[in-house]
């Protein structure tokens, strides 16, 4: 609690104004804050706290004294002295920042045609609460701590009796409540960026790995290197996958097979291809790393349908670790199912075989689809 000491030598200060002329009645006028008592023939103090409605605003306490009154915060402690003993008045309500007026001191040199009571009121300088200072009229006025040199590193807002510091976006107040330090947004959440978050003063940015470009502010989009420029030789075909590209031969056929179409190899010699599939079809596909399972990823289907022919499907090679399963969906088609997540970057080559047979005709044939699955290094 702050204590406000106001020392008052309590006495009446009155001025009786004489408009004296010969044989004319004498009238009297008192200084402001007094009124003339005809009964007692002297100037009496006016209690403004009783006569003025709502003399003090904002919950301030009204303190009457000789010749005027003043308003003080509810918790102010006032010590008034008449030269012999002190009287202390204390209120308990919390303080409200406000101007604290003190009474004007009458001019003791004002004489001429006036009679003046010898004792005059004398008031010491006011002691203002923290955040306030007395002006030339002895009023407690708020100190604007934000000017001329602000104590805040970024923004300063003046308050009655105090001030408040605020920081720019991307910063927060330090424990001293004055300086600002950068907020590392990358530590707030692991979902700030799809790949990597880079903190910057007052902000952050997202970056993507090689093979990707930033889409928007946080997402990464695969770059199709096969469209951006010639990256493979003339005798090679470019295959884009998530996060990169690979070059494969345009003619994948090896003896005794010859190329009969794009990605299709056929055996022209029955004797040379005895025990081998009469044709091999090459296909390529790309998937992201750690894709959720089970997942249908590729469908194999017969291109020719003959009456009374029965087709069976199986994974002939490349599934030694059991990550795939070939589910027959009809007599002419089957679905390749991924049963376990694949971690990239990695390449899987599967030989998917379709066997066609007719028991009545003792006919049996097979075709092979060589599927290359490229698993990207990331989950996007």
Residue pairs with C-beta under 8 A, 6 or more apart in sequence:
1 75
1 77
1 90
2 75
2 76
2 77
2 95
2 129
2 130
3 76
3 77
3 79
3 127
4 72
4 76
4 77
4 78
4 100
4 126
4 127
5 78
5 79
5 124
5 127
6 78
6 79
6 80
6 102
6 123
6 124
6 126
7 79
7 80
7 81
7 122
7 123
7 124
8 65
8 66
8 80
8 81
8 82
8 121
8 122
8 123
9 81
9 82
9 83
9 119
9 121
9 122
10 65
10 66
10 80
10 82
10 121
11 66
11 117
11 119
11 120
11 121
12 34
12 42
12 43
12 44
12 45
12 66
12 117
12 119
13 31
13 34
13 66
13 67
13 106
13 116
13 117
13 119
13 120
13 121
14 30
14 31
14 34
14 36
14 42
14 43
14 116
14 117
15 29
15 30
15 31
15 43
15 106
15 110
15 114
15 115
15 116
16 28
16 29
16 30
16 36
16 43
16 114
16 115
17 27
17 28
17 29
17 113
17 114
18 26
18 27
18 28
18 113
18 114
18 115
19 26
19 27
20 26
20 113
28 36
28 43
29 36
30 36
30 43
31 43
31 67
31 106
32 67
32 68
33 45
33 46
33 48
33 66
33 67
33 68
33 103
34 43
34 44
34 45
34 46
34 67
35 43
35 44
35 46
36 42
36 43
36 44
37 43
37 44
43 117
45 64
45 65
45 66
45 67
47 64
47 69
48 55
48 62
48 64
48 68
48 69
49 55
49 62
49 63
49 64
49 69
50 64
52 69
55 62
55 69
55 71
56 62
56 71
57 71
57 98
58 96
58 98
59 74
59 93
59 96
60 71
60 72
60 73
60 74
60 96
60 98
61 71
61 72
61 73
61 74
61 76
61 91
62 69
62 71
63 69
63 70
63 71
63 72
63 78
63 89
65 80
65 103
65 121
66 121
67 103
67 106
67 121
68 103
68 104
69 103
70 100
70 101
70 102
70 103
71 98
71 100
71 101
72 78
72 100
73 91
73 93
73 94
73 95
73 96
73 98
73 100
73 129
74 91
74 92
74 93
74 94
74 95
74 96
75 90
75 91
75 92
75 93
75 94
75 95
76 90
76 91
76 95
77 88
77 89
77 90
78 88
78 89
78 90
79 86
79 87
79 88
80 86
80 87
80 89
81 87
95 129
97 129
97 131
97 132
97 142
97 160
97 161
98 140
98 160
99 139
99 140
99 141
100 126
100 128
100 132
100 139
100 140
101 138
101 139
102 123
102 126
102 138
102 139
103 121
103 123
105 120
105 121
105 122
105 123
106 120
106 121
108 116
108 120
110 116
123 138
125 134
125 138
126 134
126 138
126 139
126 140
128 134
128 140
129 140
129 161
130 161
131 142
131 143
131 145
131 160
131 161
131 162
132 140
132 141
132 142
132 143
132 161
133 140
133 141
133 143
134 140
134 141
135 141
142 158
142 160
142 161
143 161
144 158
145 151
145 156
145 158
145 162
145 163
146 152
146 156
146 157
146 158
146 163
150 156
151 163
151 165
151 178
152 163
152 165
152 166
152 178
153 165
153 167
153 178
153 179
153 180
154 165
154 166
154 167
154 168
154 171
154 180
155 165
155 166
155 167
155 168
156 163
156 164
156 165
157 163
157 164
157 165
157 166
165 173
165 177
165 178
165 180
166 173
167 173
167 180
168 180
168 202
169 202
170 182
170 183
170 185
170 201
170 202
170 203
171 180
171 181
171 182
171 183
171 202
172 180
172 181
172 183
173 179
173 180
174 180
174 181
182 199
182 201
182 202
183 202
184 199
184 204
185 192
185 197
185 199
185 203
185 204
186 192
186 193
186 197
186 198
186 199
186 204
192 204
192 206
192 218
193 206
193 207
193 218
194 206
194 208
194 218
194 219
194 220
194 380
195 206
195 207
195 208
195 209
195 212
195 220
195 378
195 380
196 206
196 207
196 208
196 209
197 204
197 205
197 206
198 204
198 205
198 206
198 207
206 214
206 217
206 218
206 220
207 214
208 214
208 220
208 221
209 220
209 243
209 377
209 378
210 243
210 244
211 222
211 223
211 225
211 242
211 243
211 244
212 220
212 221
212 222
212 223
212 243
212 378
212 380
213 220
213 221
213 223
214 220
214 221
215 221
219 380
220 378
220 380
222 240
222 242
222 243
222 376
224 240
224 245
225 231
225 238
225 240
225 244
225 245
226 232
226 238
226 239
226 240
226 245
227 240
231 238
231 245
231 247
232 238
232 247
233 247
235 249
235 250
235 251
236 247
236 248
236 249
236 250
237 247
237 248
237 249
237 250
238 245
238 246
238 247
239 245
239 246
239 247
239 248
239 284
239 286
239 374
240 286
241 286
241 374
241 376
242 286
242 287
242 288
242 289
242 344
242 376
242 377
242 378
242 380
243 344
243 345
243 376
243 377
243 378
244 345
244 376
244 377
246 347
246 374
248 284
248 372
251 259
252 259
252 263
252 265
252 282
253 259
253 265
253 280
254 265
256 267
256 268
256 269
256 272
256 273
256 276
257 265
257 266
257 267
257 273
257 279
257 280
258 265
258 266
258 267
258 268
259 265
260 266
260 279
263 281
263 282
263 283
264 279
264 280
264 281
264 282
265 279
265 280
265 281
265 282
266 278
266 279
267 273
267 276
267 277
267 278
267 279
277 353
277 366
277 367
277 368
278 365
278 366
278 367
279 367
279 368
280 367
280 368
280 369
280 370
281 367
281 368
281 369
281 370
282 370
282 372
283 298
283 369
283 370
283 371
283 372
284 371
284 372
284 374
285 297
285 298
285 371
285 372
285 373
285 374
286 373
286 374
286 375
286 376
287 297
287 338
287 342
287 373
287 374
287 375
287 376
288 344
288 375
288 376
288 378
288 379
288 380
289 341
289 342
289 343
289 344
289 345
289 375
289 376
289 377
289 378
289 379
290 341
290 342
290 343
290 379
291 338
291 341
291 342
291 379
292 341
293 338
293 339
293 340
293 341
294 337
294 338
294 339
295 337
295 338
296 335
296 336
296 337
297 336
297 337
297 338
297 373
298 335
298 336
298 371
298 373
299 329
299 333
299 334
299 335
299 336
300 313
300 326
300 333
300 334
300 335
300 336
300 352
300 354
300 369
301 332
301 333
301 334
302 311
302 332
302 333
302 354
302 356
305 332
306 356
306 358
308 358
308 360
308 361
309 356
309 357
309 358
309 363
310 331
310 356
310 357
310 358
310 359
311 331
311 332
311 354
311 355
311 356
312 328
312 354
312 355
312 357
313 326
313 328
313 334
313 352
313 353
313 354
313 355
314 326
314 352
314 353
314 355
315 324
315 325
315 326
315 336
315 350
315 351
315 352
315 353
316 351
316 352
316 353
316 368
317 349
317 350
317 351
318 348
318 349
318 350
318 351
319 350
321 340
322 339
322 340
323 338
323 339
323 340
323 342
323 348
324 336
324 337
324 338
324 339
324 350
325 336
325 337
325 339
326 334
326 335
326 336
326 337
326 352
327 334
327 335
327 336
327 337
328 334
329 335
334 352
334 354
336 350
336 352
336 371
342 348
342 373
342 375
343 375
344 374
344 375
344 376
344 377
344 378
345 374
345 375
345 376
345 377
346 374
346 375
347 372
347 373
347 374
347 375
348 372
348 373
348 375
349 370
349 371
349 372
349 373
350 370
350 371
350 373
351 368
351 369
351 370
351 371
352 368
352 369
352 370
352 371
353 366
353 367
353 368
353 369
354 366
354 367
354 369
355 364
355 365
355 366
356 363
356 364
356 365
356 366
356 367
357 363
357 364
357 365
358 364
